[in-house]
Amino acid sequence: MIVVTGGTGNIGRMLVPLLAEAGEGVVVVSRRRRTEGPPAGVRHAQADVGNSASMRPVLDGADAFFLLLGGELNSHGESPNALLDAALDGGVKRIVLLSSQINATRPEALSHARLREFEAAVRASGAEFTILRPGGFASNAFAWAESVRTQRAVFAPFGDVALPVVDPADIAAVAAAALREDGRAGRTYELTGPMAISPRQQAAAISRALGEEVAFVELSREEARAHMVRFMPEEVVDGTLDVLGVPLPSEQAVSPDVENVLHRPARPFDEWVARNLPAFQ
């Protein structure tokens, strides 16, 4: 049995079907009661990954655990060891942690201190572990969906700074391999797309897919920051803008890890757009 946290998010909703189709027993964890039933072969459990006591009955009897922190859990919460102890006590032998590329490229970043704590705890847990460190997500482009639908425009800073954004479907596929296959223990995978692409180029890809012109409107850093602090902690905003605006060479480099694990190239941004085009129409 595999327990999946974040099962309804960008990665989880693609990871869960991959596991179920492979014949794995899957338990999807969420804090809220689901109104729709889970896919065939999948069980839903209402629990809070930030509350180890609520996770203990879910993890009891599990073989593997996909651990994804969300929202406020990325900045504070109980000790990582509380959750990992619950997993090990329940019989979990394999843990796959979704972390971030920033823990490799900017190891002192305040915004990712919590994830570093989880990485260290997972490494010291004694379980088989795999750590996934994706770069920026292609799905961050959903932030432009409303302005594309209503104004046929993309508003973003640093229009010509390119980063190799990764398709969440590829992250899910690598996670599925790490959860199911032997030979991944102790590995850390840095996950990127197949090429660096700038916000202006992303807007052009959306334009091509729609068959209509989509304007790119470049924001200043200050304008972007004023918008982002409405829904993100300031230290996260500043760190994000640093990566987007002044990336390190290592953050612009393409990693081979997706292709090495999946034995196929990473999906390009255009493919992500084609799959999610209704959001922009």
N, C-alpha and C positions, 0 to 999 in steps of 0.2 A: 504494500500500500504506500502511495506517495501523497503527502500532504502538501498542498500548494497555497501559499498566502498571496494576496494580491491577485486572486484568481479571476476577477472581473475587470482588471485594468488592461492597459495596452499590451502587456506581455502575457499576463495570465490567461486572458481569453483566447489566446492562440496556443499557449502551452498546454492547457487542459485538454483540448481535443487531440493534440498530438499524442499525449500520454494515453488517453482513453482508446484511441484508434489502434494503439500498439498493444492493447490488451491489459494495460495496467489498471489496478484499482486506484481511484483518485478521490481525495477529499479536498474540496475547495472551502477555504476559510474566509468568512467575511464578518464584519461586526454587525451588519444589519441582516434581518431576515429577508430572504429572497422571495419575490412574488412569483417568479417563474421557476419552473423546475430545472434542475441541472441536466446536462446531456446524459444520454444512456450510459450506464456504467460509472457515473460520477455521483458522489454524495456531497451534499452541502452541510457544513457545520458552522454554527453561529458562535464565534469566539473573537477575541481581540489579541492580535499578535503582540501587542504592547502589554498584555496582562498574562503572565506565564501560568497563573492558576487556571485561567479559562482555557488555555491551550493544552493543559495536561491530558484531559480526557480525549482530545482530538488526536494527540500524538501517540496515545497508547496503542501499541501494535503496529505503528508505522515503520516502514523500512527506510524511507528517504523523505527529505524535507526541503522544499524550495522556499527560501527565506527572502522576502522582499519587504523592506520597511517603506512606509508611506507617510506623507504629510508630516505631522508634528513628531513622529517617531524618529525622523531623521535628525532631530535636534535635541531631544530629551526623552527620558523614560527610565524604566528600571534597568538594572545591570543586564548586559547581554547574557551573562552566565545564568541568570534565572531562566531564561527561555531555553538556552542550550541544555541546561540540566534537565528541564522537563522533556526535551527531545530525547536525550540519552536514556533517561529513566523509562521512557516509553518504548525503547528498543530501536530508535533510529540509528542506522549505521552510516548513512550518507547524507551530507548537507551540501546544498548548492546555494550560495549567497550571491544575491545581486548587489554589487557594489558600484563603483564609478571609476572611470579612467583618471579622474582628478586625484585619486589616492596614490596613483603612480606619478603623475606629472607635477602635482602641487601638494606634496605630502604634509605641508603645514597649514593647508587651507582650513580656516575655522569652520566653514560651511560643511565640511565633510568629516569633522572630528568624530561624530557619532558612528559613521560608517567604518572609520578606522578602528574604533573600539570593537565593533562586531567582527571585522576581519581578524583582529588579534585573538578574540575569544574563539572564533571558529577554528583558527589554526591550532589553538592550544586545547581544543576540546577532546581530542583523541578519536573523533569520528573521521571517516573518509570525508574530505571536503574538496569542493571546487569553487573558486571565486571568479565571478564574471565582472569585468570592468568595462562596460560600454562607454563610448563617447556620447556626443549629443544624439538625441533620437530624431529620426525623420519625422516622427509624429508630433514633434514640437510645432510643425507647420499647421497643426489644427488651430493654433492661436490666431492664424490669419483667416480662418474659414469665414467668419462673419463679414469681415471687410471685403473679402473676395466675392461673397454672395451679393452683398448690398452695394459695393462701390467698384467692384472689379479692380481692387487695389490691394497691395501688400505694404504694410508699414513696418519697417524694421531698421535697426541700426547696423552699421558696419556692412554696407551692401556688398562690398567686393572682397570681404574676408572669407576664405573658403575653409570648410571643415568637412571631414569625411563622415557625415551623419549616418547612423546605422538604422536599418529597418527593424522595428521591434519584433517582426516575424522571425528575423534571423537570431535575435537574442533568445526568443522562445525555442527555436530549433536547437540552438547550442545548449540551452538549459535542459531540454529533453534528453539530449545525448548524454550530458553529464549525470543526469538522474538515473538513466537506464543502463549505461554502458560501463564496463570496467575499463581501467586504464586511464581514468581522468583524475584519480585521487592526488591531492597535493598540487594540482595545476591551477594557475591563474591565467585567465584568457582576457586579452584586451580586444574588444569588439568594435569594429568600425565598418563603415560602408566601403565600397570598392574604389571610391575616388572622392577627393575634396570638392565641395560644391558650395558656392556662396549664396547668401540670401537672394541676391538679384537673379542668379541662375535658377534657384528654386522657384522664384516667382515666374520665370520664363517657362519652367517645366509645367507649372500649373496652367499657364496660359495655353501652352500647346495641347495639353490634355482637354481643356475646355473648348478649344477652337475659337477662343475670344481673347482679345487683348486684356492683360492684367498689368496695370501700372505698378512700378516699384517706387515707393516714396521712402527716402532715407531719413530716419530719425537721428537726431544727435544722441550722444550717450546720455545727456541730462534728460532729454525727453523720454527716452526708453526707461531710464531709471525711475522717473516720476510715475510712469505707468506700472512698472513691475512691483514697486514697494506697496502697492495697494493690496497685493495678495501673496507676497513673498517676504521673508525676513530680510532685513537690510544686508546682513553679511552674505546671505545667499545671492541677493541681487548683485552686489558688487563683485563677488567671485564669478558669477555667471557672465557679467559684462566684461570682466577681464579675459575670460576664455574666448568669448565671442569677438572681442575687439582686438586683443593683443595675444593671440594664441602662441604657445610655445611650439617649436618645430615638431616635438613629439606629439602634440595635439592635432597637428595637421597631417601627420603621417598616416598612411594606410597600413593597418595591421593585417597579417595573413591568417589570423586565428579563426575567423569564421570559415574561410575556405579550407583550412587544415582540419577542422572538426567535421564540417558538413560535406566535404569533398565536392564542393561546387562553389562558384564565386558568390560573394555577398551580393545582395539585391541592391540595385541602384535606386536613387531617389525617384526617378521617373516611374519605376514599378510600384513604389509605395503610393504615389499620386494616383496612378491608374486604378489601384485597388480601393482607394478611398475617395474617388472623385465625387460621389454624391454629397459629401460634406461641403464641397466648394461650389456646387451648382445652384 
